[in-house]
Amino acid sequence: MIENINPQPKGNEVMSTENKNGYLLLFRGKEWWNGVSPEELQRMMDRVKDWFDGLAASGKLKAAQPLAREGALVSGKNGRILADGPFAESKEVIGGYVLLDVDSLDEAIVIAQSCPTLEFDTQVEVRPVAEECPMTARARRIMPEDQLAAAAA
């Protein structure tokens, strides 16, 4: 399976807006692989590898990584850690992501619908990558240019 396919940011770039055709697939589900036979697991691993290889060969795969089960949930005004991972209280976890470079939401959905793990009740959330952070867009509309430049420095 393809792992850790990530372009490195250039310079001090934190958020990139160069991928105008970006769509993110988020994989949600239970750990179905614990309940299948070794033969079924191997068959599914082969199918998933073929799926990733096809996306890579077509030039549509921009990045992909699995996500570890451990982590933390941070929320609130003080940035408190509300929960340490793994998140056993959750029935589903986000297991990984794929960043696609395709022309439309419909094309991204078709790719998501072809994911082999769907037969194990996983879900693939398809989200367009925004061209701009909504907070930045609002700041541009309501803040003077010199204030924006100072905030960006």
N, C-alpha and C positions, 0 to 999 in steps of 0.2 A: 504494500500500500504506500502511496505517496505521503510522506510526512515532512513537516517543516518547510513548506514551499513558501518562502516569504521574501519579497524584495526588501532590501535594506533602505531605510530612509536616506535621502540625500541631505548633507549638511545638517542644519538644525531643524529640518522639516519634521513636524510631529504629525500633522494631518495632511494627507495628500488629496488633492482634488483632480489629479490628472486622469483618473479613470472615470470618464464620463459615462461609460457603459457598464459600470460595476453593479453587480448583484451579489448579495451575500446569502448563502444557504447555511442555515443553522440546523444542526441535527439534534433532535430531541427524542428521548425514549428511555426505556428501561434497559437494563443490562441483559438483553435477550440472549447474548452469546453464551451466558452461563448455563442456559437450559437446552442447548443443542448438542448433538453427538459430535465427536471429533470429525467425522466424515462430512456432516452438514456444515460445521464450522469451516472446514477447508474449502468446501464448495462455495460458501458465501465469501470467504476471503478472496478466492480467485475471481468471483464475479465483481466484487468491489474494486479489486486491483484493475481488472479490465475496464471498469467504468471510469476510474481515474485516468488510466492510460489513454482511453479514448478522448476524454476531455483535454488532456495535455496535448495529444497529437493534433487536435483540432484548433489549438491555440486559444481555447476558451477558458482554460484553467489559469487563474492569476496567482492564487495562493490557496493553501489548505493546511490545516493542522488539527490534530486531535487536542482535546482539552483534558487536563488532569481532573480527577474527581475532587481533590482537595482545593481549598480556596477560602474565601471569606466573603460575606455579604456586608457591605458598608453602606450606611444610610444615615439620614438625619443631618441637621445643621452642624452638629459637632463631628460628623464623620465617624460615628461609633460603629464598631464591628458588631453587627446584630447576630451573626451566626458564623461559626467556623465550619469549613467543609470537611469531609464530604457531606453533602446535604441529604442525609438519610430521610429527613422529613418530607422531602420532595418525592413524588411518585415518578417524576421524569427528570432527567438531567440533560443539559446541553453537552453533548459528547464531542463536538468539533464543529468546524466551519470550512466552507469552501468559498473563495472569492472568484466570481466568474467575470469574464469580459465578453458580454454578449450585447446584442442590439436592442433587446426589449424585455419587459417583464414576462411576456408570453413565452419567449425563448428560454428564459431562466426557469419558468414553471415547467416547461417540457423536460428540461434537464433534471429538475428535482423529481418529476414524476418517474424518471427512469432509474432512480436510485434503487439498487437491489435490496437494501435493508428495509424498504417500505413493507415488504411481506412479513416482517416481524413487528409490525405495529409501531415503527418509528415514525416520526413526523419530520418533515423538512420545511422550515419556515423560509420563505423567500422574501428578501428585503432589498429594495434599490439602495445603492449608496448615494447619499445626498451630495449634491454638488457643493453645498456649503452648510456649515453648522448653523442651525436655526438661531442660536444665540448671537452668532456673528452677524447674520443677516439683519436681525433686529437692531443690533448696535449700529450697523451701517446706516440704517434708516433714521435713527433718532439721535446719534451722537455727531458732533462736529468733527470734521476731517482731522484736525490737529489732535483731538482727544483720542480718536481711533488709532492714529499713528503712535501715540505715546503708549497706549494700551498694548499694542502689538510688539513694542520694543522689548 
